[in-house]
Amino acid sequence: MTVTIPLGVVQRFLVDAIFVVALAGLAVEFAQDGLGLDDPYDLVDLFSLSYERNIPTWLSSGLHGTAAILLAVIARGKQDMGPPISVIGGRYRPFLPISRSTSLFSFTRR
């Protein structure tokens, strides 16, 4: 059974989830520190961007965990495609070739 979810739907869901959690975190921080409001329901502890073990931390951890699992699934599915490096003309050529004029460190002598 194959489940197909459009990429745009996934992107929109992730952006909306991050936006809502970040906005809630900023709102509770501003309400407590900026306006001096009390927190009878512990919303600051639950949504604060400054604390650990709350919804923003769980969201971040969940995104990292999901990305790791998806990368493992993709790698497992791509095993039959051969090695990630191919030999062309006696030289190793990675998937994303860097042109000969481009390098990470460029030194010129004068």
N, C-alpha and C positions, 0 to 999 in steps of 0.2 A: 504494500500500500504506500503510495507516494502522496505526501502532503505538500502542496505548493502554496506558499505565502508570498505575495508580491513584496519586493524589496521596499517600495515606497511606504507600505503599511507598517512594516517593521521599523523603518527609520522614523516615521511619524510618531509611533507609539513610544519609542525610546526618547525622542526629543521632548515629547509631551510629559513623560514621566519625570525626566530630569528637571524640566522647567517647573513642574508643580512642586516637586520636593524642594528644589532650591528656593522657590518663591515662598513656600511655607516656612522654610528655615530662616530666611531673611525677615519675614513678617513677625515670627515669634521673637527673634532677637531684637528687632526694632521696638516691638510692643513692650518688652521687658526693660531693655536698657534705655531706649529713646523716650518712651512715654511713661515709664515707671509703673506699668500695670502689674498687678499680681497674677500669679499663675496657679489657679486652684486645680487645674486638671493635668499639671505636669507636661504641658505642650512644649515648653522650652526643652525639657530633657528628651522629649520624643523627636522633635524636628530640628533642634539646634545644629548649626553647621560647625559649632565649636566643640561639641562633645563627641564622645565615642559611644558605641553600642546603641545606636538609634537608627531611624529610618534612612537618613542620608548615607550612613556608613554601610548599612545593609544593601542599599541600592548599588553603591559603588562596588562592594564585594560581589554582589550578584552579577553585575555587568562583567567584571573581570572573570568570574567563574564561568559564565555563559560563553564568553569569547574563547576561553581555553577549551571548553568542551566542543564548541563548534569547530575550532581549528583542528582538534583531534579527529573529529568526524570527517572533516574535509581531507585531512591527511590520510586517513584510513581508506577513503574512497579513491584517492589518487595513487595508491600504491601500484596499481596495474599499469600506470602510464610510463614507467621506467624511472631511471635515476634523475635527480634534479639537475645534474650537470651533464652536458653532452660534450663530446670531443669533436671539434671542428678544426680541420687543418692542423692537427697536432697540438692544439692549445685548448685548455679548458675554457668553456664559455658559460657563465652562469645565466639564469633566467633573465635577469635585468642587466644587459650589458652596459657598461660605461664606455662612452666613446674614448678614443685614444687621446683626444685633446683635453679631456676632463679628468681630474684627479682630486683626491681628497685634500692633498697638500701640494700646492704649486710653488715651486721655488724657481726663480730665474737668476741667472748669473749675468753680471754686467761687467 
